[in-house]
Amino acid sequence: MYKTKALFIGCGDAQELLPLADQQEQLLIGLEPTDELFARACDNLKDFKNVLLIKQRIQDWEAAEYLGDIDQIFFIFPTPAVLRGQAKVNTAKIFSLLSQNGVFILYTEVTLTDWPDPDDRARLQAFLQSLSEECLSITVAEINYEQLPLMAKQSHCGILFKAHNITKFTLIEAKK
Ligand SMILES: C[S@@+](CC[C@H](N)C(=O)[O-])C[C@H]1O[C@@H](n2cnc3c(N)ncnc32)[C@H](O)[C@@H]1O
């Protein structure tokens, strides 16, 4: 029924889905495990029939009907602890969901060069290591605020980062 499917892991209040929500031919799936943010996400996106919001962590989502069937998977500003603590199980789940030509895209405020917290940098490195065990092609780039897509700028965290003058980010793109 839908031409394409996009998944947003840890979508928070789901503001990040809004720039794509008018595209009726695309199914947007938002995963958010916390009660309060999930309730806000449902409220923010209630007018869009092509949006499916699920109160789950990525590693707990069974998703049987979507295996190998998601074209784009976004992880926009994950909590750094998630990157390391659940890296293996999460990267395995992400790659089981991606379609043959699908792409996984992650934006994080943590940079490998000059982010001040070494633990966060190690978490990002661990996540990249785990990704590289799952896929053939990974691109990692440092970008500035202006290079973020609208969905990241409009997310709750994106708005906070602008307010706090955080200007450097890491973009990860991975393909099967
Ligand atoms: C830093 S917030 C970012 C929220 C939103 N993407 C944004 O940019 O405003 C990280 C989000 O990931 C969610 N989260 C944490 N662990 C998760 C997991 N294992 N699977 C899916 N979401 C998770 C949190 O509840 C939180 O809403």
The ligand as an SDF file (V2000), in Angstrom:
LIG
                    3D

 27 29  0  0  0  0  0  0  0  0999 V2000
   18.0770   12.3870   23.2400 C   0  0  0  0  0  0  0  0  0  0  0  0
   16.4660   11.8330   22.9010 S   0  0  0  0  0  0  0  0  0  0  0  0
   16.1850   12.3650   21.2270 C   0  0  0  0  0  0  0  0  0  0  0  0
   14.7220   12.4390   20.8910 C   0  0  0  0  0  0  0  0  0  0  0  0
   14.4520   12.9630   19.4840 C   0  0  0  0  0  0  0  0  0  0  0  0
   14.9770   12.0740   18.4780 N   0  0  0  0  0  0  0  0  0  0  0  0
   15.0060   14.3450   19.3200 C   0  0  0  0  0  0  0  0  0  0  0  0
   15.9590   14.5120   18.5470 O   0  0  0  0  0  0  0  0  0  0  0  0
   14.4840   15.2690   19.9670 O   0  0  0  0  0  0  0  0  0  0  0  0
   16.6860   10.0760   22.7160 C   0  0  0  0  0  0  0  0  0  0  0  0
   15.3540    9.3360   22.6420 C   0  0  0  0  0  0  0  0  0  0  0  0
   15.6060    7.9400   22.4510 O   0  0  0  0  0  0  0  0  0  0  0  0
   14.6940    7.2050   23.2540 C   0  0  0  0  0  0  0  0  0  0  0  0
   15.3250    5.8840   23.4920 N   0  0  0  0  0  0  0  0  0  0  0  0
   16.2240    5.5570   24.4620 C   0  0  0  0  0  0  0  0  0  0  0  0
   16.5850    4.2580   24.3360 N   0  0  0  0  0  0  0  0  0  0  0  0
   15.9340    3.7850   23.2520 C   0  0  0  0  0  0  0  0  0  0  0  0
   15.8880    2.5100   22.6090 C   0  0  0  0  0  0  0  0  0  0  0  0
   16.6010    1.4780   23.0700 N   0  0  0  0  0  0  0  0  0  0  0  0
   15.0850    2.3610   21.5240 N   0  0  0  0  0  0  0  0  0  0  0  0
   14.3600    3.4030   21.0620 C   0  0  0  0  0  0  0  0  0  0  0  0
   14.3530    4.6230   21.6400 N   0  0  0  0  0  0  0  0  0  0  0  0
   15.1330    4.8150   22.7140 C   0  0  0  0  0  0  0  0  0  0  0  0
   14.5140    8.0500   24.4970 C   0  0  0  0  0  0  0  0  0  0  0  0
   13.3280    7.7500   25.1830 O   0  0  0  0  0  0  0  0  0  0  0  0
   14.5280    9.4600   23.9140 C   0  0  0  0  0  0  0  0  0  0  0  0
   13.2640    9.9160   23.5710 O   0  0  0  0  0  0  0  0  0  0  0  0
  1  2  1  0
  2  3  1  0
  2 10  1  0
  3  4  1  0
  4  5  1  0
  5  6  1  0
  5  7  1  0
  7  8  2  0
  7  9  1  0
 10 11  1  0
 11 12  1  0
 11 26  1  0
 12 13  1  0
 13 14  1  0
 13 24  1  0
 14 15  1  0
 14 23  1  0
 15 16  2  0
 16 17  1  0
 17 18  1  0
 17 23  2  0
 18 19  1  0
 18 20  2  0
 20 21  1  0
 21 22  2  0
 22 23  1  0
 24 25  1  0
 24 26  1  0
 26 27  1  0
M  CHG  2   2   1   9  -1
M  END
$$$$
